[in-house]
Amino acid sequence: MATNGNLFGITMGDSSGVGPEILLKAYAAGQLQEPVLAYGDLGALEFYNRKLGYGVQLRAVQSPADSRPGALNVIDHAILRESDVTPGELSRQSGMAARAYVVSAARAALAGAIAAMVTLPMNKEATQLSDPHFTGHTELIGEVCGVSDVTIMLASDQLIVTHVSTHVSLQNAIRAATEKRIRTILRLTSDAVGRLIPNARIAVAGLNPHAGENGLFGDEEIREIRPAIEWAQRQGMPVEGPFPPDTVFYMAVRKKRFDAIVCMYHDQGHIPLKLLDFEGGVNIALGLPIVRTSVDHGTAFDIAGQGVASTVSLLRAVEFAARLVTR
């Protein structure tokens, strides 16, 4: 029997997307190197298991303590039946169910019943049909855990990035680039990267072209970003900047000067990382009292149910979770 100390909970994501089939595909191929427990609906998993011919033995269990080898153990939420699954189609019921899996796994991780949680993709539009206030996995898990200072870190073998803001408009992202918020992200980044890389070096990207050019193209670097960096340096954090956004990634990836980059908004970090490693990128939540990692891709409705979705990001997400739990 897997113990609480090494059991990883994987939420299957929106049943209309590729999450369930990725989980089954990885399990059928023997690719998952850690003991895992699925949080989802047995009916949805059976639908894809039969449709794609994976032949995975599924076992419904009531709690993580009931998990045992020989099958993919599933915490069955009994929300969806096989007939409810609609690959590639937006579904209020699937969005609601995906939210329930995440809440359930987060509570289990918070209670120490599982060592970490790994999430497969939800569809924001589908989930907002039952929860209009839903903005993303990280914010929802933060709410369950009772914390609000959370952010995401994207990690690959070539680059690590964190973000001052994520799922907000560009206009609101500019407003969010305050010294207070940047201090929080620098602290979370320094702590997380330090757990993954010895003697880590962290760069901070500017918000404006050329990092503002001494106020010529905007003064956020002078008013907000630089004071936050100077504060972090006084705390002993290995951060430098702000650097021009159009050169800092070259300095990190090609010149190997930095191990991670703190970015000011979503696309500033996501675009270069996905260009470098689209399939292998991993989403890591920072600021939580639990370990949570995720695939760095969406529900991919256009290929759902075809069995062609890659398992690479899931495998990397489990790998990163194991590294964080160990350290």
N, C-alpha and C positions, 0 to 999 in steps of 0.2 A: 504493500500500500504506500502511495506517495504521502509524504508528511507535509505539514503546513509550511515547513521551511523551504521546500523546493517545488511546490505545486504552482504552476502559472495559469491564471485564468485568462481565457481568450474570448472576448465578446465577438459574436459572429457578424455583427453589423446589420445593415438593412438587407432584408431577404430578397429585395428586388435587384440588388447589386451583386458584385462578385465576391463579397466577403465569405458567405457560406461555402462556396465551391473552392475558394483558396484554402480555407481551413481543411476541408476534406481532402483536397489534392495533396497538400503537404503531409497530412497524416497518412494517407494511403501510400505515399512514396517513402515513408519512414524518415522524413526530413527533419522532424521536430525532435531536437536532442534533449529537451527538458520535459518532465511530466506535465501534461496540460489537461485543463478542464474547460470545456466549452460552456459559455453562457449564451443561451439562445432558445430556439424552439426545436424540439425533436422532429416535428412535422416538416419544418422547412429544410432541415438537414437531410431528412429521408427523401424529400423531393429531389434535391440535387444529387444525392447519393445514387438514386435510382436513374435519374435522367442522364447522368454522366458516367455511370457504370463504375464508380470508384470501389464499391464493395467494402466499404468501411463498416465494421461492426460498431453500432451505437448503443450506449447504455445510459438510460435516464437515472440520475441520482438526486437525492434530496439535498445533500450538502457536500462541501469539499471533503469532509471526513469519510464519505462513502466511496470516494474514488478508489479504483483498483485497476491493476494492469489487465490487458487483454482486449480492450475496446476503447473507443473515444467516449469518455464520460461526459455527460451533458446535464447541466442544471436546466431542466426543461421548464420554461415559463408558461407553457400551455396557452399561448396567445394566438399562435398561428397554426393552422392545419396545412396539410399538403395542398389542399384545394385553394388555400388563400395566397399561395405564392405566385407572383406575377413577374417573372424576370424582365427587367428593362422598363417596367412601368412604375410611375410614381404612385405610392400607396400610403394613405393615412395610417392604416393599420400596421404596415411594416415599419413606418417611421416611429410610431408609438412604441412598438415592440422593441426596436433597436435602442430607444432611450431606456426602456426598462432593464435591458441586459446590462447596460453601462452602470446604472444605479446599483443593481444587484452585485456586480463584480466589485465596484468601488467600496461598497459596504463590507464585502467579504475581506478585501485587502486591508481596510481600515481596522477590522476586527482581528487581523492576523490569521484568518482562515486560509488565505492564499499568500504566496510570497510577493506576487506582483500581478498587475493586470496588463494585458496587451489587447489593443482594440483594433478591430477591422472597421471599414468605413461605414459611416452613417450618411444619409442624404439630408442636408439641412432643410431643404424645402419640404420634404416628406415629414420630418419630425416637427417642423413648425406648424403643420396642419393640426396637431394635437397640443403642441406647446409653443405658442407664438413667441415666447421669450427666449427660446433656445438659440444660442449663437455658436455652440461648438462643444466637442467632447471636453476640452480642458476646463472650460468655464462650468460645465455641468458637474464634473468630478470635483472641482474646487468647491462648489456649493454643497455637495454631499459631505466633503471633508471639513467644511466650515472655514475655508480660507478664500481670500479674494486676490491676493498678490500672486498671481500665477501667470505663466507664459509658456511658450513652446520653444524647444530647441530642436533643430533639424541636424541630424548627424549622418555622416557617411565616412568612408575611409579617406576621402580627400578634403573634406571641409566640414566644419561645425558652425552653425549660425544660430543666434537667438534674436528675439524681436522685442522692441519696445511696445509695439502694437501689432495686432494681427487682423482679425476679421472686422475691420471698420473701414469706412470710406477714406480716401486719401486726404480729404479735407480734415476729417476727425483725427487721422493719424498725425498730422502736423500739430494739431492741438494737444495730442497725447504726449508729445516729445518734451516733457517737462523734466526739470532737474530731479524732482522727487521720484518720478516713475523710472527715469534712467538709472538712478542710484539703486532702485530695487532690482532692475534687470541685471545690472553689473554684479550685484551681490549674488543673485541666483546663478548667473552664468559662471562666476568664479568658483562657486561651490561645486556645481555640476561638472564643469570641465576638469576641475582639479581631481575629481573622483575617477575620471576616465583617462587622463593624461598626466603623467608626472611632469612637474615644472612647466605647466601650460603657459602659453603666451596669448593674450587676448587683445584684439584690435577693436576700436570703436569707429564705425562709419559715421560720416557726417550726414546731415539731412539734405542739405542743398548742394547744387553743383560745385565742385571744387571745395567742398566743406565750407562754403560761404565766402571764400576768398577774402578773409578778414572783414566780413560784413558787407562786401560788395554785392553778393547775391542772396543775402539773408543773414540775420544775426542770431539764429537759434543756436548755432555752434558756440557763440560767445556768451549768450545769456543762459542757456540750459545745459548743453552737452559738455562743454569744457569744465564748468564747475563740478558736475557730477563725476567726471573722470578724475579731477584733482582730489575730490573727496575719497574716491575709491583707492587712489594711490596712497593716500594717508592711512588708509586701513590696511595697507599691505597687499592689495589685490594687484595682480600682474597685468594691468590694462594700460593701453596707450591710445592716443588719438586726440581729437577726431581726425580721421583721414578722408581724403576725397573718395566718395563711393565708387568712382570709376577706376580707381587704381588699387584699392585695398584688397580686393579679391586676388588680383595678380600677385600682390605681395605675399598673401597667405598661401595660395595654391602653387604658384610657380617658384617663388623665392623661398618658400618654407619659413617665412619670418614669423608667422602667427599660426596658432592652432585653432583659433575660433574668432568669429567676428560678431560683435553686437550690432544689429541692424536697426534702423529707425522705424521700418514699417514692413508689412508682409512681403510685397514683391521684391523689395531690395535684397532680401535673403533667399526667398524661395526660387527666384529665377536662376541665379548662378548654381545653387545646389542641385536643382532638378536638371539643369543642363549637364552638370558633371556626372550625376549618378541618379537618373530618374527612377530606376527600378530598385536600387539598393538603399535609398534614403530612409531614415527612420525619424519619427516624430517622438520626442521625449518631453513630458510635462515637467516643468520646474515649479517649485513652490508648494508642492503637495507633500503631505506626511506619508505618502505611499509611493511605490515605484509604479509608474505607468508609462508604457511606450505604445507606439502605434505605427501602422503602415503609413507611408507618406504618399498615398494616392486616394482617389475618390472611389465612389461606388461603380463607376464605369458601366452605366446602364447599357451602353451600346454593344458591349460584348458579354453581358451577363447571361449565364446559362450555356455558354459555348465551350467552357472548359479550357479556354486559351489564356486566361489571366495568369500572370506570373506570381509565384510564391516567394520571390526573392525578398521583397520588403518585409513580409511577415516573418521570415526566418531571421532576418537581421534585427527585427524588433524584439523577437524572443531572445536573441543573442545579447543585445544591449541591455535588456531587462535583467538577464542573468549576471552581466558584469556589474550593474548597479546594485543588485541585491548582494553580491559577493563583497563589494567594497563599502 
